[in-house]
Amino acid sequence: MLCVIDVGGTFMKYALYDPATKQLSYNGKVPTPQTTQQAFLEAIDEICQTLPTGWEGIAMSLPGTIDTDKGYVRQGGSLRYNDRVYLQKLLSQRYGCPVSIENDARCAALAEMWQGNLKGIDNGLVLVLGTGLGGSVIINGQLYKGTHLFAGELSIVLTKDIRQYHTKALLGPQVGIPNLMNALNAVRETELDGIKLFAQMEAGDAELVAVLEEYLDQFAQQLFNFQMCYDPQRVLIGGGISQNDFFFKKLQERMTLFYTRLPIPIPALELDTCLFHNDANLIGAVKQYQTIYGQ
């Protein structure tokens, strides 16, 4: 049995994985600490105490640039308290068990290559929309990490002048779901969650739909840039919002419209969602653990 943890910018999701049944159970989540690594470790303590006893290892997905060979977090992405930390060793010593760690978007890709919508695909991309934009590149059926492990770190792609816009010049904050929610709520001066906002759009709120379409048009332009860089067979969209049919259909519509505006004909991207949606990172973390420890 494995304790599996997916560390996101807002929540840490967790589950128990049974290799005999190949199923996740006891799913839950706790808030992701934003302050210190000690608070982060205490949140993991809470997860470990919540799950039934009997698990023998920890498989973790988390943000940042991660050297999986060394178990080292070079930079922690949205959780900067994990910068320059040998997290695998730290957790292994703390809990007395084998531990694996891997970047969250790469975990999503591992899950989809293993059992999901990238099975049999040689060249692909996985883009996980969450607090920012997680990215993972698959070339010739293998994860491509690049010379310095930065391949797929699409959240830090610059789309504006960094001297003028600072962190707002980065792609991640622009296409991250919090930015979209803020823009939608600004229309009505509300503080609604995504479920209520999308319900209003599906009911025909034209002003909200216009905001969503503006967001998707910007995202479509970046998808095209990624297409020109990697020329993938298929691009998967992950994260909780990928489960919303209205969102994904609108994305497909705006991508179709985008291609009509190009000066030369370019084959349209094949877009799909992650088969495992919000569980993709958890399942990919399991795959990473099995790759390391042969289970």
C-alpha positions as CSV (number, residue, x, y, z in Angstrom):
1,M,0.0,0.0,0.0
2,L,1.2,3.5,-0.8
3,C,0.4,6.9,0.7
4,V,0.0,9.1,-2.4
5,I,0.1,12.9,-2.2
6,D,-0.5,15.5,-4.8
7,V,0.7,18.9,-3.6
8,G,-1.1,21.7,-5.4
9,G,-1.0,25.4,-5.0
10,T,-4.2,25.5,-2.9
11,F,-4.8,21.9,-1.7
12,M,-2.8,18.8,-1.0
13,K,-4.8,15.9,-2.2
14,Y,-4.1,12.4,-0.9
15,A,-5.1,8.8,-1.3
16,L,-4.1,5.2,-0.5
17,Y,-3.0,3.1,-3.5
18,D,-3.4,-0.7,-3.4
19,P,-1.1,-2.4,-5.9
20,A,-3.2,-5.6,-5.7
21,T,-6.4,-3.9,-6.9
22,K,-4.6,-1.0,-8.7
23,Q,-7.2,1.4,-7.1
24,L,-7.1,4.6,-5.1
25,S,-9.1,4.9,-2.0
26,Y,-9.5,7.1,1.1
27,N,-9.3,10.2,-1.1
28,G,-9.2,13.6,0.7
29,K,-7.5,16.9,0.8
30,V,-6.0,19.5,3.2
31,P,-5.0,23.1,2.5
32,T,-1.5,23.6,1.2
33,P,0.6,25.7,3.6
34,Q,1.9,28.9,2.1
35,T,4.3,29.9,4.8
36,T,7.0,27.6,5.9
37,Q,8.4,24.1,5.2
38,Q,7.6,23.1,8.8
39,A,4.0,23.9,8.1
40,F,4.2,21.8,5.0
41,L,5.7,18.8,6.9
42,E,3.0,19.1,9.5
43,A,0.3,19.0,6.8
44,I,1.9,15.7,5.5
45,D,1.9,14.5,9.2
46,E,-1.9,15.1,9.2
47,I,-2.4,13.2,6.0
48,C,-0.3,10.2,7.2
49,Q,-2.3,10.1,10.4
50,T,-5.6,10.3,8.6
51,L,-4.9,7.4,6.3
52,P,-5.3,3.8,7.6
53,T,-2.1,2.2,8.8
54,G,-0.3,-0.4,6.8
55,W,1.1,1.7,3.9
56,E,4.8,1.2,3.2
57,G,5.9,4.1,1.1
58,I,5.1,7.7,0.0
59,A,4.6,8.7,-3.6
60,M,4.5,12.5,-4.1
61,S,3.6,14.9,-6.9
62,L,4.5,18.5,-6.3
63,P,5.3,21.8,-8.1
64,G,8.8,22.9,-9.0
65,T,11.9,21.8,-10.8
66,I,12.8,18.4,-9.5
67,D,15.8,16.2,-10.0
68,T,14.3,12.8,-9.4
69,D,17.6,11.0,-9.6
70,K,18.8,12.9,-6.5
71,G,15.4,13.5,-4.9
72,Y,16.2,17.2,-5.0
73,V,13.9,20.1,-5.4
74,R,15.9,22.8,-7.3
75,Q,13.1,25.3,-7.0
76,G,9.7,24.8,-5.5
77,G,7.5,26.7,-8.0
78,S,4.7,28.3,-6.1
79,L,6.0,26.8,-2.9
80,R,9.4,28.5,-2.5
81,Y,10.1,27.1,0.9
82,N,10.9,23.9,-0.9
83,D,13.8,25.6,-2.9
84,R,17.1,23.7,-2.8
85,V,15.8,20.9,-0.5
86,Y,16.6,17.2,-0.7
87,L,13.0,16.5,-0.1
88,Q,13.0,12.8,-0.8
89,K,15.7,12.1,1.8
90,L,14.0,14.5,4.3
91,L,10.6,12.7,4.0
92,S,12.2,9.2,4.0
93,Q,14.0,9.9,7.3
94,R,10.9,11.5,8.8
95,Y,8.5,8.7,8.0
96,G,11.0,5.7,7.9
97,C,9.9,4.5,4.4
98,P,10.8,4.7,0.7
99,V,9.7,8.0,-0.9
100,S,9.5,9.2,-4.5
101,I,9.0,12.8,-5.7
102,E,8.2,14.1,-9.2
103,N,7.0,17.3,-10.7
104,D,3.2,17.5,-10.8
105,A,2.7,18.0,-14.6
106,R,5.2,15.2,-15.3
107,C,3.2,13.0,-13.0
108,A,0.1,13.8,-15.0
109,A,2.0,12.8,-18.2
110,L,3.2,9.6,-16.6
111,A,-0.4,8.6,-15.7
112,E,-1.7,9.3,-19.2
113,M,1.2,7.5,-20.9
114,W,0.7,4.5,-18.6
115,Q,-3.0,4.1,-18.6
116,G,-4.6,7.1,-20.2
117,N,-5.1,9.3,-23.2
118,L,-1.4,9.3,-24.2
119,K,-1.0,5.6,-24.3
120,G,0.6,4.7,-27.6
121,I,1.4,8.4,-28.4
122,D,5.0,9.1,-29.4
123,N,5.0,12.9,-29.2
124,G,2.6,14.8,-26.9
125,L,2.1,17.6,-24.4
126,V,0.2,17.6,-21.1
127,L,-0.9,21.0,-19.9
128,V,-2.3,21.2,-16.4
129,L,-4.3,24.3,-15.6
130,G,-4.3,25.1,-11.9
131,T,-2.8,27.9,-9.8
132,G,-0.5,28.3,-12.8
133,L,0.3,26.2,-15.9
134,G,2.0,22.9,-15.5
135,G,3.6,21.4,-18.6
136,S,5.1,18.1,-19.6
137,V,6.8,17.1,-22.9
138,I,6.8,13.6,-24.3
139,I,9.2,12.9,-27.2
140,N,9.6,9.4,-28.8
141,G,7.4,7.9,-26.0
142,Q,9.6,9.3,-23.2
143,L,9.3,12.2,-20.8
144,Y,11.7,14.9,-22.1
145,K,13.1,17.0,-19.2
146,G,15.8,19.0,-21.0
147,T,19.4,19.7,-20.1
148,H,18.6,21.5,-16.9
149,L,15.2,19.9,-16.1
150,F,13.3,23.0,-17.4
151,A,11.6,21.4,-20.4
152,G,7.9,21.9,-20.0
153,E,8.2,24.7,-17.4
154,L,5.6,26.7,-19.3
155,S,4.4,28.7,-16.3
156,I,7.6,30.8,-16.6
157,V,7.3,31.5,-20.3
158,L,7.4,35.3,-20.8
159,T,4.6,36.8,-22.9
160,K,5.2,40.5,-22.0
161,D,8.0,42.8,-21.1
162,I,9.2,41.6,-17.7
163,R,10.7,45.1,-16.9
164,Q,7.2,46.6,-17.1
165,Y,4.9,43.7,-15.9
166,H,7.3,41.8,-13.5
167,T,5.6,38.5,-12.5
168,K,2.5,39.4,-14.5
169,A,4.7,38.9,-17.6
170,L,4.8,35.2,-16.9
171,L,2.3,32.9,-18.6
172,G,1.4,30.9,-15.5
173,P,-0.3,33.8,-13.6
174,Q,-2.1,34.9,-16.8
175,V,-3.7,31.5,-17.6
176,G,-3.9,30.2,-14.1
177,I,-7.5,29.5,-13.0
178,P,-7.4,32.0,-10.1
179,N,-6.8,34.8,-12.7
180,L,-9.8,33.5,-14.7
181,M,-12.0,33.3,-11.6
182,N,-11.0,36.9,-10.6
183,A,-11.8,38.2,-14.1
184,L,-15.2,36.5,-14.2
185,N,-16.1,37.7,-10.7
186,A,-15.1,41.2,-11.5
187,V,-17.9,41.4,-14.1
188,R,-20.6,41.1,-11.4
189,E,-18.5,42.2,-8.4
190,T,-19.1,38.8,-6.8
191,E,-16.9,36.2,-5.1
192,L,-18.5,33.1,-6.6
193,D,-16.7,29.8,-7.1
194,G,-16.1,28.2,-10.5
195,I,-19.1,25.9,-10.3
196,K,-21.6,28.8,-9.8
197,L,-19.8,31.0,-12.4
198,F,-19.9,28.2,-15.1
199,A,-23.6,27.5,-14.2
200,Q,-24.4,31.1,-15.0
201,M,-22.4,30.9,-18.3
202,E,-24.2,27.7,-19.3
203,A,-27.5,29.5,-18.5
204,G,-26.6,32.2,-21.1
205,D,-24.8,35.0,-19.3
206,A,-23.3,36.6,-22.3
207,E,-21.0,39.0,-20.4
208,L,-19.4,36.1,-18.5
209,V,-19.0,34.1,-21.6
210,A,-17.2,37.0,-23.3
211,V,-14.7,37.1,-20.5
212,L,-14.1,33.3,-20.8
213,E,-13.7,33.6,-24.6
214,E,-11.1,36.4,-24.1
215,Y,-9.2,34.2,-21.7
216,L,-9.4,31.2,-24.1
217,D,-8.3,33.3,-27.1
218,Q,-5.1,34.2,-25.2
219,F,-4.6,30.5,-24.2
220,A,-5.2,29.4,-27.8
221,Q,-2.4,31.6,-29.0
222,Q,0.0,30.0,-26.5
223,L,-1.2,26.6,-27.5
224,F,-0.3,27.4,-31.1
225,N,3.2,28.6,-29.9
226,F,3.6,25.2,-28.2
227,Q,2.5,23.5,-31.3
228,M,5.2,25.3,-33.3
229,C,7.8,24.4,-30.7
230,Y,7.0,20.7,-30.2
231,D,4.6,19.7,-33.1
232,P,2.8,17.1,-30.9
233,Q,0.4,14.4,-32.0
234,R,-1.9,15.2,-29.1
235,V,-2.2,17.8,-26.3
236,L,-4.0,16.9,-23.1
237,I,-5.6,19.5,-20.8
238,G,-5.6,18.5,-17.2
239,G,-6.5,20.1,-13.8
240,G,-9.9,20.3,-12.2
241,I,-11.3,22.7,-14.8
242,S,-10.7,20.1,-17.6
243,Q,-13.7,18.2,-16.1
244,N,-16.0,21.0,-17.1
245,D,-17.6,20.2,-20.4
246,F,-18.6,23.8,-21.1
247,F,-15.0,25.0,-20.6
248,F,-13.5,22.3,-22.9
249,K,-16.0,22.7,-25.6
250,K,-15.4,26.5,-25.6
251,L,-11.7,25.9,-25.8
252,Q,-12.2,23.7,-28.8
253,E,-14.4,26.4,-30.4
254,R,-11.9,29.2,-29.8
255,M,-9.0,27.0,-31.2
256,T,-11.0,26.3,-34.3
257,L,-11.6,30.0,-34.8
258,F,-7.9,30.8,-34.1
259,Y,-6.8,28.6,-37.0
260,T,-9.1,30.5,-39.4
261,R,-7.0,33.6,-38.7
262,L,-3.6,32.2,-39.6
263,P,-2.0,33.5,-42.8
264,I,-0.9,29.9,-43.8
265,P,-2.7,26.6,-43.3
266,I,-1.5,24.7,-40.1
267,P,-3.0,21.4,-39.1
268,A,-5.2,21.9,-36.0
269,L,-4.0,20.5,-32.7
270,E,-5.6,17.3,-31.5
271,L,-6.9,18.3,-28.1
272,D,-8.3,16.1,-25.4
273,T,-8.6,16.0,-21.6
274,C,-6.6,13.9,-19.2
275,L,-8.5,10.7,-18.8
276,F,-7.8,10.8,-15.0
277,H,-8.6,14.5,-14.6
278,N,-7.9,15.5,-11.0
279,D,-6.4,12.1,-10.2
280,A,-3.8,12.2,-12.9
281,N,-1.1,13.5,-10.6
282,L,-1.8,10.9,-8.0
283,I,-1.7,8.0,-10.5
284,G,1.5,9.4,-12.1
285,A,3.1,9.7,-8.7
286,V,2.4,5.9,-8.2
287,K,4.0,5.2,-11.6
288,Q,7.1,7.2,-10.6
289,Y,7.4,5.3,-7.3
290,Q,7.0,1.9,-9.1
291,T,9.7,3.0,-11.6
292,I,12.2,3.8,-8.8
293,Y,11.4,0.9,-6.5
294,G,10.3,-1.8,-9.0
295,Q,6.9,-2.4,-7.4
